[in-house]
Amino acid sequence: MKIIACYSNKGGVGKTAASVNLAYASAMAGKRTLLCDLDPQGASGFYFRVKPSKKLTEASFFDDVEKFIKAIRGSDYDNLDILPANMSFRDFDVFLSRMRDTRSRLKKALNTVQADYDLIILDCPPNISTLSENVFRAADAVLVPVIPTTLSQRTFEQLVDFFKQNDLPVKKLHGFYCMVQGVKSLHVETMDAMNSAYKKRLMQTKVPFASDVERMGVHRAPVMASAPNSAASKAYQALYKEVTTRLDSK
């Protein structure tokens, strides 16, 4: 079993869109896939039309295997299950701070279903916290969406520094450009600068700014399902192939 986390400490950069489409791509490739939503807003579950379990609180998520498993929902797509978030997930950090082995609790929870899935994708909330440290340690790859603007560049730099300062393997970080508009000189300049500074940490795939991605909320489906021939759909497919190739080469 492999674990991919879609994470950024900046909000509004396309983490959930990437999570949803990567999960769909994985399932369509024949891999038994679980999309685990850790963000209390629950957008991943919304996109797949599944309702969260109210019984899966922050305590039972980490300590009650039976409730954890029962909270997993099937989707409309073969090979793809969803663990939707509910609002109690907002208290994860408070709960984790009281536990032993604080930084490894998420890994232990996910290991309870490792025999059932080939790939788990984590849709993560936008903060650096005890939960995110759990994510960094549990994941085989941390996929970081980067809008090619100054603030997103700064956010990626902060994340790289955080990994270095906390003895986390920087090689887990895999940035990719999203919401790219090639006609904007700032986007081009930012990508050139970041490619020079972080060549090994950035992937080749670029997800364009596209209304098809924004309309995922209307269709409540991955863009790869609702608009399979779109540029965004092809980009997410390429992103899936690129990140899995990187994982397989380890």
Phi and psi in degrees as GROMACS dihedral restraints (atoms count N, CA, C in turn):
[ dihedral_restraints ]
;  ai    aj    ak    al  type     phi  dphi    fc
    3     4     5     6     1  -112.5    20    10
    4     5     6     7     1   152.4    20    10
    6     7     8     9     1  -125.2    20    10
    7     8     9    10     1   124.8    20    10
    9    10    11    12     1  -114.9    20    10
   10    11    12    13     1   126.3    20    10
   12    13    14    15     1  -104.1    20    10
   13    14    15    16     1   130.2    20    10
   15    16    17    18     1   -97.1    20    10
   16    17    18    19     1   110.5    20    10
   18    19    20    21     1  -141.5    20    10
   19    20    21    22     1   144.1    20    10
   21    22    23    24     1  -154.9    20    10
   22    23    24    25     1   143.7    20    10
   24    25    26    27     1   -82.4    20    10
   25    26    27    28     1    10.0    20    10
   27    28    29    30     1  -116.1    20    10
   28    29    30    31     1   134.9    20    10
   30    31    32    33     1   -82.9    20    10
   31    32    33    34     1   162.2    20    10
   33    34    35    36     1    71.3    20    10
   34    35    36    37     1    27.6    20    10
   36    37    38    39     1  -110.0    20    10
   37    38    39    40     1     2.6    20    10
   39    40    41    42     1    99.4    20    10
   40    41    42    43     1    25.5    20    10
   42    43    44    45     1   -63.1    20    10
   43    44    45    46     1   -47.1    20    10
   45    46    47    48     1   -68.7    20    10
   46    47    48    49     1   -40.2    20    10
   48    49    50    51     1   -60.1    20    10
   49    50    51    52     1   -41.1    20    10
   51    52    53    54     1   -66.4    20    10
   52    53    54    55     1   -44.4    20    10
   54    55    56    57     1   -58.6    20    10
   55    56    57    58     1   -48.2    20    10
   57    58    59    60     1   -63.5    20    10
   58    59    60    61     1   -45.0    20    10
   60    61    62    63     1   -75.1    20    10
   61    62    63    64     1   -34.3    20    10
   63    64    65    66     1   -66.5    20    10
   64    65    66    67     1   -40.0    20    10
   66    67    68    69     1   -62.3    20    10
   67    68    69    70     1   -43.0    20    10
   69    70    71    72     1   -63.0    20    10
   70    71    72    73     1   -45.1    20    10
   72    73    74    75     1   -61.8    20    10
   73    74    75    76     1   -41.0    20    10
   75    76    77    78     1   -63.1    20    10
   76    77    78    79     1   -45.7    20    10
   78    79    80    81     1   -63.1    20    10
   79    80    81    82     1   -40.7    20    10
   81    82    83    84     1   -67.7    20    10
   82    83    84    85     1   -22.0    20    10
   84    85    86    87     1   -83.1    20    10
   85    86    87    88     1     0.4    20    10
   87    88    89    90     1    92.0    20    10
   88    89    90    91     1     8.1    20    10
   90    91    92    93     1   -90.1    20    10
   91    92    93    94     1   136.0    20    10
   93    94    95    96     1   -69.7    20    10
   94    95    96    97     1   116.1    20    10
   96    97    98    99     1  -124.1    20    10
   97    98    99   100     1   136.3    20    10
   99   100   101   102     1  -119.5    20    10
  100   101   102   103     1   124.0    20    10
  102   103   104   105     1   -98.5    20    10
  103   104   105   106     1   113.5    20    10
  105   106   107   108     1  -106.1    20    10
  106   107   108   109     1   114.7    20    10
  108   109   110   111     1   -91.2    20    10
  109   110   111   112     1   117.2    20    10
  111   112   113   114     1  -101.0    20    10
  112   113   114   115     1    -2.8    20    10
  114   115   116   117     1   -91.5    20    10
  115   116   117   118     1   120.6    20    10
  117   118   119   120     1   -59.5    20    10
  118   119   120   121     1   -15.5    20    10
  120   121   122   123     1   -67.6    20    10
  121   122   123   124     1   -25.2    20    10
  123   124   125   126     1    69.7    20    10
  124   125   126   127     1    32.1    20    10
  126   127   128   129     1   -67.4    20    10
  127   128   129   130     1   -36.9    20    10
  129   130   131   132     1   -60.9    20    10
  130   131   132   133     1   -45.3    20    10
  132   133   134   135     1   -62.1    20    10
  133   134   135   136     1   -38.8    20    10
  135   136   137   138     1   -60.2    20    10
  136   137   138   139     1   -45.5    20    10
  138   139   140   141     1   -60.7    20    10
  139   140   141   142     1   -32.4    20    10
  141   142   143   144     1   -98.0    20    10
  142   143   144   145     1     8.9    20    10
  144   145   146   147     1    62.8    20    10
  145   146   147   148     1    37.0    20    10
  147   148   149   150     1  -119.1    20    10
  148   149   150   151     1   143.8    20    10
  150   151   152   153     1   -99.5    20    10
  151   152   153   154     1   141.8    20    10
  153   154   155   156     1   -75.1    20    10
  154   155   156   157     1   156.8    20    10
  156   157   158   159     1   -78.9    20    10
  157   158   159   160     1   129.6    20    10
  159   160   161   162     1   -76.8    20    10
  160   161   162   163     1   -15.7    20    10
  162   163   164   165     1   -81.8    20    10
  163   164   165   166     1   -16.0    20    10
  165   166   167   168     1   -86.7    20    10
  166   167   168   169     1    89.3    20    10
  168   169   170   171     1   -89.8    20    10
  169   170   171   172     1   179.4    20    10
  171   172   173   174     1   -61.1    20    10
  172   173   174   175     1   -33.0    20    10
  174   175   176   177     1   -71.9    20    10
  175   176   177   178     1   -48.6    20    10
  177   178   179   180     1   -69.9    20    10
  178   179   180   181     1   -26.7    20    10
  180   181   182   183     1   -57.1    20    10
  181   182   183   184     1   -42.8    20    10
  183   184   185   186     1   -96.2    20    10
  184   185   186   187     1   -18.5    20    10
  186   187   188   189     1  -123.2    20    10
  187   188   189   190     1   -10.6    20    10
  189   190   191   192     1  -122.7    20    10
  190   191   192   193     1    97.0    20    10
  192   193   194   195     1   -58.9    20    10
  193   194   195   196     1   -42.5    20    10
  195   196   197   198     1   -62.3    20    10
  196   197   198   199     1   -46.0    20    10
  198   199   200   201     1   -67.7    20    10
  199   200   201   202     1   -36.3    20    10
  201   202   203   204     1   -59.1    20    10
  202   203   204   205     1   -48.7    20    10
  204   205   206   207     1   -68.0    20    10
  205   206   207   208     1   -40.8    20    10
  207   208   209   210     1   -66.3    20    10
  208   209   210   211     1   -23.4    20    10
  210   211   212   213     1   -77.9    20    10
  211   212   213   214     1   -12.3    20    10
  213   214   215   216     1   -73.7    20    10
  214   215   216   217     1   132.6    20    10
  216   217   218   219     1  -114.3    20    10
  217   218   219   220     1   147.5    20    10
  219   220   221   222     1   -76.5    20    10
  220   221   222   223     1   158.7    20    10
  222   223   224   225     1  -113.4    20    10
  223   224   225   226     1  -177.0    20    10
  225   226   227   228     1   -78.0    20    10
  226   227   228   229     1     0.6    20    10
  228   229   230   231     1  -120.0    20    10
  229   230   231   232     1   138.3    20    10
  231   232   233   234     1   -58.7    20    10
  232   233   234   235     1   144.8    20    10
  234   235   236   237     1    71.8    20    10
  235   236   237   238     1     4.0    20    10
  237   238   239   240     1  -123.2    20    10
  238   239   240   241     1   116.9    20    10
  240   241   242   243     1  -113.6    20    10
  241   242   243   244     1   158.0    20    10
  243   244   245   246     1  -127.4    20    10
  244   245   246   247     1   135.3    20    10
  246   247   248   249     1  -108.7    20    10
  247   248   249   250     1    93.6    20    10
  249   250   251   252     1   -75.3    20    10
  250   251   252   253     1   152.4    20    10
  252   253   254   255     1   -88.4    20    10
  253   254   255   256     1   155.7    20    10
  255   256   257   258     1  -128.6    20    10
  256   257   258   259     1   174.8    20    10
  258   259   260   261     1   -67.0    20    10
  259   260   261   262     1   -19.1    20    10
  261   262   263   264     1   -66.9    20    10
  262   263   264   265     1   -17.8    20    10
  264   265   266   267     1   -64.6    20    10
  265   266   267   268     1   -15.3    20    10
  267   268   269   270     1   -65.4    20    10
  268   269   270   271     1   -17.1    20    10
  270   271   272   273     1   -97.5    20    10
  271   272   273   274     1    10.2    20    10
  273   274   275   276     1   -53.8    20    10
  274   275   276   277     1   -45.4    20    10
  276   277   278   279     1   -65.0    20    10
  277   278   279   280     1   -40.8    20    10
  279   280   281   282     1   -63.1    20    10
  280   281   282   283     1   -44.6    20    10
  282   283   284   285     1   -65.8    20    10
  283   284   285   286     1   -45.4    20    10
  285   286   287   288     1   -62.6    20    10
  286   287   288   289     1   -34.1    20    10
  288   289   290   291     1   -64.2    20    10
  289   290   291   292     1   -18.2    20    10
  291   292   293   294     1   -96.6    20    10
  292   293   294   295     1    -3.8    20    10
  294   295   296   297     1   -99.1    20    10
  295   296   297   298     1   156.5    20    10
  297   298   299   300     1   -75.1    20    10
  298   299   300   301     1   159.6    20    10
  300   301   302   303     1    50.0    20    10
  301   302   303   304     1    45.9    20    10
  303   304   305   306     1   -52.0    20    10
  304   305   306   307     1   -41.1    20    10
  306   307   308   309     1   -82.4    20    10
  307   308   309   310     1    -5.4    20    10
  309   310   311   312     1  -118.2    20    10
  310   311   312   313     1     7.3    20    10
  312   313   314   315     1   -67.1    20    10
  313   314   315   316     1   -36.9    20    10
  315   316   317   318     1   -64.3    20    10
  316   317   318   319     1   -44.5    20    10
  318   319   320   321     1   -57.2    20    10
  319   320   321   322     1   -42.6    20    10
  321   322   323   324     1   -64.4    20    10
  322   323   324   325     1   -40.5    20    10
  324   325   326   327     1   -63.9    20    10
  325   326   327   328     1   -43.9    20    10
  327   328   329   330     1   -70.0    20    10
  328   329   330   331     1   -29.0    20    10
  330   331   332   333     1   -64.3    20    10
  331   332   333   334     1   -19.2    20    10
  333   334   335   336     1   -67.2    20    10
  334   335   336   337     1   -18.7    20    10
  336   337   338   339     1  -118.6    20    10
  337   338   339   340     1    15.7    20    10
  339   340   341   342     1   -63.1    20    10
  340   341   342   343     1   -27.4    20    10
  342   343   344   345     1   -74.7    20    10
  343   344   345   346     1   -16.1    20    10
  345   346   347   348     1   -95.4    20    10
  346   347   348   349     1   -14.0    20    10
  348   349   350   351     1  -135.3    20    10
  349   350   351   352     1   148.7    20    10
  351   352   353   354     1   -88.8    20    10
  352   353   354   355     1   -31.0    20    10
  354   355   356   357     1  -143.9    20    10
  355   356   357   358     1   133.2    20    10
  357   358   359   360     1  -114.9    20    10
  358   359   360   361     1   130.9    20    10
  360   361   362   363     1  -113.2    20    10
  361   362   363   364     1   127.9    20    10
  363   364   365   366     1  -103.7    20    10
  364   365   366   367     1   123.2    20    10
  366   367   368   369     1   -96.2    20    10
  367   368   369   370     1   112.1    20    10
  369   370   371   372     1  -105.5    20    10
  370   371   372   373     1   147.5    20    10
  372   373   374   375     1   -70.9    20    10
  373   374   375   376     1   155.9    20    10
  375   376   377   378     1   -87.8    20    10
  376   377   378   379     1    75.5    20    10
  378   379   380   381     1  -156.2    20    10
  379   380   381   382     1   163.9    20    10
  381   382   383   384     1  -106.4    20    10
  382   383   384   385     1   115.7    20    10
  384   385   386   387     1  -154.3    20    10
  385   386   387   388     1  -173.4    20    10
  387   388   389   390     1   -62.2    20    10
  388   389   390   391     1   -39.6    20    10
  390   391   392   393     1   -63.0    20    10
  391   392   393   394     1   -45.3    20    10
  393   394   395   396     1   -65.7    20    10
  394   395   396   397     1   -33.5    20    10
  396   397   398   399     1   -63.7    20    10
  397   398   399   400     1   -37.1    20    10
  399   400   401   402     1   -60.4    20    10
  400   401   402   403     1   -43.0    20    10
  402   403   404   405     1   -60.6    20    10
  403   404   405   406     1   -47.5    20    10
  405   406   407   408     1   -60.4    20    10
  406   407   408   409     1   -35.8    20    10
  408   409   410   411     1   -81.4    20    10
  409   410   411   412     1   -30.8    20    10
  411   412   413   414     1   -80.0    20    10
  412   413   414   415     1   -33.1    20    10
  414   415   416   417     1   -77.6    20    10
  415   416   417   418     1   144.6    20    10
  417   418   419   420     1   -81.6    20    10
  418   419   420   421     1   -27.5    20    10
  420   421   422   423     1  -145.5    20    10
  421   422   423   424     1   136.0    20    10
  423   424   425   426     1  -109.4    20    10
  424   425   426   427     1   108.9    20    10
  426   427   428   429     1   -91.8    20    10
  427   428   429   430     1   121.0    20    10
  429   430   431   432     1  -117.1    20    10
  430   431   432   433     1   108.4    20    10
  432   433   434   435     1   -72.2    20    10
  433   434   435   436     1   135.2    20    10
  435   436   437   438     1  -130.5    20    10
  436   437   438   439     1   113.0    20    10
  438   439   440   441     1   -74.5    20    10
  439   440   441   442     1   129.9    20    10
  441   442   443   444     1   -74.6    20    10
  442   443   444   445     1    68.9    20    10
  444   445   446   447     1  -132.2    20    10
  445   446   447   448     1   169.3    20    10
  447   448   449   450     1   -60.7    20    10
  448   449   450   451     1   -44.7    20    10
  450   451   452   453     1   -67.0    20    10
  451   452   453   454     1   -39.6    20    10
  453   454   455   456     1   -66.7    20    10
  454   455   456   457     1   -37.9    20    10
  456   457   458   459     1   -60.4    20    10
  457   458   459   460     1   -46.0    20    10
  459   460   461   462     1   -62.5    20    10
  460   461   462   463     1   -39.3    20    10
  462   463   464   465     1   -63.3    20    10
  463   464   465   466     1   -42.2    20    10
  465   466   467   468     1   -64.5    20    10
  466   467   468   469     1   -41.4    20    10
  468   469   470   471     1   -60.9    20    10
  469   470   471   472     1   -41.7    20    10
  471   472   473   474     1   -62.4    20    10
  472   473   474   475     1   -39.1    20    10
  474   475   476   477     1   -67.1    20    10
  475   476   477   478     1   -43.4    20    10
  477   478   479   480     1   -59.9    20    10
  478   479   480   481     1   -44.1    20    10
  480   481   482   483     1   -63.0    20    10
  481   482   483   484     1   -39.8    20    10
  483   484   485   486     1   -61.3    20    10
  484   485   486   487     1   -44.0    20    10
  486   487   488   489     1   -60.2    20    10
  487   488   489   490     1   -44.9    20    10
  489   490   491   492     1   -64.9    20    10
  490   491   492   493     1   -42.2    20    10
  492   493   494   495     1   -71.2    20    10
  493   494   495   496     1   -21.7    20    10
  495   496   497   498     1  -112.2    20    10
  496   497   498   499     1    19.8    20    10
  498   499   500   501     1    55.6    20    10
  499   500   501   502     1    37.9    20    10
  501   502   503   504     1   -97.6    20    10
  502   503   504   505     1   144.2    20    10
  504   505   506   507     1   -70.1    20    10
  505   506   507   508     1   111.2    20    10
  507   508   509   510     1   -61.0    20    10
  508   509   510   511     1   -25.8    20    10
  510   511   512   513     1   -64.1    20    10
  511   512   513   514     1   -13.6    20    10
  513   514   515   516     1   -72.6    20    10
  514   515   516   517     1   -21.3    20    10
  516   517   518   519     1   -80.3    20    10
  517   518   519   520     1   130.1    20    10
  519   520   521   522     1  -135.7    20    10
  520   521   522   523     1    96.3    20    10
  522   523   524   525     1   -80.6    20    10
  523   524   525   526     1   150.2    20    10
  525   526   527   528     1  -143.7    20    10
  526   527   528   529     1   146.1    20    10
  528   529   530   531     1   -80.7    20    10
  529   530   531   532     1   137.3    20    10
  531   532   533   534     1  -138.4    20    10
  532   533   534   535     1   164.7    20    10
  534   535   536   537     1    53.4    20    10
  535   536   537   538     1    37.0    20    10
  537   538   539   540     1   -77.2    20    10
  538   539   540   541     1   133.2    20    10
  540   541   542   543     1  -124.1    20    10
  541   542   543   544     1   100.4    20    10
  543   544   545   546     1   -63.1    20    10
  544   545   546   547     1   -17.5    20    10
  546   547   548   549     1   -79.5    20    10
  547   548   549   550     1   -11.1    20    10
  549   550   551   552     1   -89.3    20    10
  550   551   552   553     1   122.7    20    10
  552   553   554   555     1   -63.0    20    10
  553   554   555   556     1   -34.6    20    10
  555   556   557   558     1   -60.8    20    10
  556   557   558   559     1   -41.3    20    10
  558   559   560   561     1   -62.3    20    10
  559   560   561   562     1   -45.6    20    10
  561   562   563   564     1   -63.8    20    10
  562   563   564   565     1   -45.6    20    10
  564   565   566   567     1   -64.4    20    10
  565   566   567   568     1   -41.3    20    10
  567   568   569   570     1   -65.7    20    10
  568   569   570   571     1   -43.0    20    10
  570   571   572   573     1   -64.1    20    10
  571   572   573   574     1   -39.4    20    10
  573   574   575   576     1   -62.0    20    10
  574   575   576   577     1   -44.1    20    10
  576   577   578   579     1   -66.3    20    10
  577   578   579   580     1   -43.3    20    10
  579   580   581   582     1   -69.7    20    10
  580   581   582   583     1   -37.2    20    10
  582   583   584   585     1   -62.4    20    10
  583   584   585   586     1   -34.6    20    10
  585   586   587   588     1   -70.3    20    10
  586   587   588   589     1   -37.3    20    10
  588   589   590   591     1   -85.7    20    10
  589   590   591   592     1   -31.6    20    10
  591   592   593   594     1  -133.1    20    10
  592   593   594   595     1    43.9    20    10
  594   595   596   597     1   -52.6    20    10
  595   596   597   598     1   -45.9    20    10
  597   598   599   600     1   -73.9    20    10
  598   599   600   601     1   -20.2    20    10
  600   601   602   603     1   -95.0    20    10
  601   602   603   604     1    -4.0    20    10
  603   604   605   606     1  -114.8    20    10
  604   605   606   607     1   137.4    20    10
  606   607   608   609     1   -89.7    20    10
  607   608   609   610     1   165.9    20    10
  609   610   611   612     1   -78.2    20    10
  610   611   612   613     1   -31.7    20    10
  612   613   614   615     1   -65.6    20    10
  613   614   615   616     1   137.0    20    10
  615   616   617   618     1  -124.4    20    10
  616   617   618   619     1   124.2    20    10
  618   619   620   621     1   -92.2    20    10
  619   620   621   622     1   121.0    20    10
  621   622   623   624     1   -75.7    20    10
  622   623   624   625     1   157.5    20    10
  624   625   626   627     1   -68.4    20    10
  625   626   627   628     1   124.2    20    10
  627   628   629   630     1  -149.7    20    10
  628   629   630   631     1   138.5    20    10
  630   631   632   633     1   -65.9    20    10
  631   632   633   634     1   -26.3    20    10
  633   634   635   636     1   -61.4    20    10
  634   635   636   637     1   -35.9    20    10
  636   637   638   639     1   -69.8    20    10
  637   638   639   640     1   -41.9    20    10
  639   640   641   642     1   -63.0    20    10
  640   641   642   643     1   -29.4    20    10
  642   643   644   645     1   -84.1    20    10
  643   644   645   646     1     1.7    20    10
  645   646   647   648     1   -56.7    20    10
  646   647   648   649     1   -35.3    20    10
  648   649   650   651     1   -67.8    20    10
  649   650   651   652     1   -27.5    20    10
  651   652   653   654     1   -76.3    20    10
  652   653   654   655     1   -47.1    20    10
  654   655   656   657     1   -78.3    20    10
  655   656   657   658     1   -22.2    20    10
  657   658   659   660     1    51.7    20    10
  658   659   660   661     1    56.3    20    10
  660   661   662   663     1  -161.4    20    10
  661   662   663   664     1   155.3    20    10
  663   664   665   666     1   -59.7    20    10
  664   665   666   667     1   148.0    20    10
  666   667   668   669     1   -63.7    20    10
  667   668   669   670     1   -26.2    20    10
  669   670   671   672     1   -66.7    20    10
  670   671   672   673     1   -22.1    20    10
  672   673   674   675     1   -94.6    20    10
  673   674   675   676     1   -39.6    20    10
  675   676   677   678     1   -83.1    20    10
  676   677   678   679     1   -28.7    20    10
  678   679   680   681     1  -141.9    20    10
  679   680   681   682     1    68.0    20    10
  681   682   683   684     1   -63.5    20    10
  682   683   684   685     1   -23.0    20    10
  684   685   686   687     1   -97.3    20    10
  685   686   687   688     1     4.8    20    10
  687   688   689   690     1   -74.7    20    10
  688   689   690   691     1   161.3    20    10
  690   691   692   693     1   -62.7    20    10
  691   692   693   694     1   -37.5    20    10
  693   694   695   696     1   -66.0    20    10
  694   695   696   697     1   -42.5    20    10
  696   697   698   699     1   -59.8    20    10
  697   698   699   700     1   -45.1    20    10
  699   700   701   702     1   -65.0    20    10
  700   701   702   703     1   -34.1    20    10
  702   703   704   705     1   -67.9    20    10
  703   704   705   706     1   -42.4    20    10
  705   706   707   708     1   -66.4    20    10
  706   707   708   709     1   -35.6    20    10
  708   709   710   711     1   -63.3    20    10
  709   710   711   712     1   -43.1    20    10
  711   712   713   714     1   -64.8    20    10
  712   713   714   715     1   -38.2    20    10
  714   715   716   717     1   -63.3    20    10
  715   716   717   718     1   -42.7    20    10
  717   718   719   720     1   -60.3    20    10
  718   719   720   721     1   -46.3    20    10
  720   721   722   723     1   -63.5    20    10
  721   722   723   724     1   -38.9    20    10
  723   724   725   726     1   -69.0    20    10
  724   725   726   727     1   -44.2    20    10
  726   727   728   729     1   -72.0    20    10
  727   728   729   730     1   -35.8    20    10
  729   730   731   732     1   -70.3    20    10
  730   731   732   733     1   -32.7    20    10
  732   733   734   735     1   -64.1    20    10
  733   734   735   736     1   -41.6    20    10
  735   736   737   738     1   -62.9    20    10
  736   737   738   739     1   -41.3    20    10
  738   739   740   741     1   -65.0    20    10
  739   740   741   742     1   -42.9    20    10
  741   742   743   744     1   -67.6    20    10
  742   743   744   745     1   -23.2    20    10
  744   745   746   747     1   -84.1    20    10
  745   746   747   748     1    -7.6    20    10
